[in-house]
Amino acid sequence: MVRRGVRVVGRGAAGVGVVVTLALAGWLTWLLPGPQMAAVLGFGPVDGVVSVQECYEASDAEGYATGTDCTGRYTPRGSDGPPRDIVLDTAADEYRPGTRVEVRTARGRAYELSGGAVFRFGTVIGLLLVPFLVLAAWLFACARQGRVADGEGYVFVALAGLVVAIVPAAVAGILVEIGTLIL
């Protein structure tokens, strides 16, 4: 009788763990790369226009190339504030000075639809979600079996998932790049 009660409580705890893990994964995804990805994909209305002053090859902290960034003067739509200088992060093209580009903003930077940006933020989202999804799958297996499941296979799935997470981001980035070239 006690053993059965412990098993029921364990199943319930593992089930709650699945829900909490998935909720935490969704929250972290929205908190960290979510706003930038939403801006890149064009969710919501256009926030304003950037008048490009200069474009350059950007790099990250380690010196690796991250695509083309442009600096320019951002003019918000409506009365959202005064014009200000801004960086157009991972621009779709190396624009000539004076080119006006409609953008969406997130975290103080401007974004437009570009294959490089979709790949970059898609990879971050995939690498962030894989460990949480594997943990949720393991907790679900624990809840289903009513005991602690062997986690060895889940470790290998997590490692493979981290590598495989890059593939959908690359495919999406390539499709977006092709789409922007056609249009």
JOSUL-V996106 format. One record per pair of residues at least 12 apart in sequence whose C-alpha atoms are under 10 Angstrom apart, sorted by sequence separation. I is the first residue (numbers start at 1). J is the second residue. If there is no record, write none. Layout:
BEGIN
i=<I/I>
j=<J/J>
END
This chain:
BEGIN
i=<56/57/58/72/73/74/138/139/55/56/57/72/73/74/88/138/55/56/71/72/73/74/54/55/56/71/72/73/88/138/54/55/70/71/72/88/89/135/138/53/54/55/70/71/88/134/137/138/52/53/54/69/70/71/87/51/52/53/69/70/86/91/92/135/50/51/52/53/68/69/70/88/89/90/91/92/134/135/50/51/52/68/69/70/87/88/89/90/91/92/93/134/50/51/52/67/68/69/86/87/88/89/90/91/92/134/49/50/51/66/67/68/69/70/86/87/88/89/90/91/92/131/134/135/49/50/51/66/67/68/69/70/85/86/87/88/90/91/92/131/134/49/50/67/68/69/70/72/73/77/89/90/91/92/133/134/48/49/50/67/68/69/70/71/72/74/76/90/91/131/132/47/48/49/67/68/70/72/73/74/75/76/89/90/130/131/134/47/48/49/72/74/75/76/89/90/130/131/133/47/48/72/74/76/130/46/47/48/90/130/131/46/47/58/74/127/130/131/45/48/53/55/58/129/130/47/50/52/54/55/57/129/130/49/50/51/52/127/128/130/48/50/51/52/56/74/126/127/130/50/52/55/74/126/127/129/50/51/57/126/127/128/50/55/56/71/72/126/127/55/56/71/123/126/127/54/55/70/123/125/126/54/55/69/123/124/125/126/52/53/54/55/69/123/124/126/52/53/54/122/123/126/51/52/53/54/122/123/125/51/52/53/54/122/123/124/51/52/53/120/122/123/51/52/53/119/122/123/50/51/52/67/68/119/121/122/40/50/51/52/67/68/119/120/122/40/49/50/51/66/67/119/120/122/123/40/49/50/51/66/118/119/122/48/49/50/117/118/119/121/36/48/49/50/67/116/118/119/120/48/49/50/66/115/116/118/119/47/48/49/115/118/119/46/47/48/115/116/117/118/46/47/48/115/116/118/119/45/46/47/115/116/118/119/45/46/47/114/115/117/118/44/50/113/114/115/116/117/42/43/49/50/114/115/116/42/48/114/115/40/41/42/47/113/114/115/39/40/47/113/114/115/39/40/114/115/38/39/40/46/113/114/38/39/113/114/36/38/36/37/42/35/36/39/40/41/42/35/36/39/40/41/42/34/35/39/40/41/33/36/38/39/40/41/36/37/39/40/41/36/37/38/40/36/37/40/41/40/41/40/37/38/36/37/40/36/37/37/38/37/92/36/37/92/35/33/34/37/93/33/34/37/92/93/32/33/92/33/34/33/34/32/33/32/29/30/33/29/32/28/29/26/29/25/28/29/28/26/25/26/25/24/25/25/26/22/25/24/25/23/21/22/21/22/25/21/21/22/18/21/22/18/21/22/20/21/18/19/17/18/21/17/18/16/18/19/15/17/18/19/14/17/18/16/17/18/14/15/16/18/14/15/18/13/14/15/17/14/15/16/11/14/15/11/13/14/15/11/12/13/14/11/12/10/11/12/14/10/11/14/9/11/12/14/8/10/11/41/7/10/11/9/10/11/7/8/10/7/8/6/7/6/4>
j=<68/69/70/84/85/86/150/151/68/69/70/85/86/87/101/151/69/70/85/86/87/88/69/70/71/86/87/88/103/153/70/71/86/87/88/104/105/151/154/70/71/72/87/88/105/151/154/155/70/71/72/87/88/89/105/70/71/72/88/89/105/110/111/154/70/71/72/73/88/89/90/108/109/110/111/112/154/155/71/72/73/89/90/91/108/109/110/111/112/113/114/155/72/73/74/89/90/91/108/109/110/111/112/113/114/156/72/73/74/89/90/91/92/93/109/110/111/112/113/114/115/154/157/158/73/74/75/90/91/92/93/94/109/110/111/112/114/115/116/155/158/74/75/92/93/94/95/97/98/102/114/115/116/117/158/159/74/75/76/93/94/95/96/97/98/100/102/116/117/157/158/74/75/76/94/95/97/99/100/101/102/103/116/117/157/158/161/75/76/77/100/102/103/104/117/118/158/159/161/76/77/101/103/105/159/76/77/78/120/160/161/77/78/89/105/158/161/162/77/80/85/87/90/161/162/80/83/85/87/88/90/162/163/83/84/85/86/161/162/164/83/85/86/87/91/109/161/162/165/86/88/91/110/162/163/165/87/88/94/163/164/165/88/93/94/109/110/164/165/94/95/110/162/165/166/94/95/110/163/165/166/95/96/110/164/165/166/167/94/95/96/97/111/165/166/168/95/96/97/165/166/169/95/96/97/98/166/167/169/96/97/98/99/167/168/169/97/98/99/166/168/169/98/99/100/166/169/170/98/99/100/115/116/167/169/170/89/99/100/101/116/117/168/169/171/90/99/100/101/116/117/169/170/172/173/91/100/101/102/117/169/170/173/100/101/102/169/170/171/173/89/101/102/103/120/169/171/172/173/102/103/104/120/169/170/172/173/102/103/104/170/173/174/102/103/104/171/172/173/174/103/104/105/172/173/175/176/103/104/105/173/174/176/177/104/105/106/173/174/176/177/104/110/173/174/175/176/177/103/104/110/111/175/176/177/104/110/176/177/103/104/105/110/176/177/178/103/104/111/177/178/179/104/105/179/180/104/105/106/112/179/180/105/106/180/181/104/106/105/106/111/105/106/109/110/111/112/106/107/110/111/112/113/106/107/111/112/113/106/109/111/112/113/114/110/111/113/114/115/111/112/113/115/112/113/116/117/117/118/118/117/118/117/118/121/118/119/120/121/121/176/121/122/177/121/120/121/124/180/121/122/125/180/181/121/122/181/123/124/124/125/124/125/125/124/125/128/125/128/125/126/125/128/125/128/129/129/128/128/129/129/129/130/131/132/129/132/132/133/132/131/132/132/133/136/133/134/135/132/135/136/133/136/137/136/137/135/136/135/136/139/136/137/136/138/139/136/138/139/140/136/139/140/139/140/141/138/139/140/142/139/140/143/139/140/141/143/141/142/143/139/142/143/140/142/143/144/141/142/143/144/142/143/142/143/144/146/143/144/147/143/145/146/148/143/145/146/176/143/146/147/146/147/148/145/146/148/146/147/146/147/147/146>
END
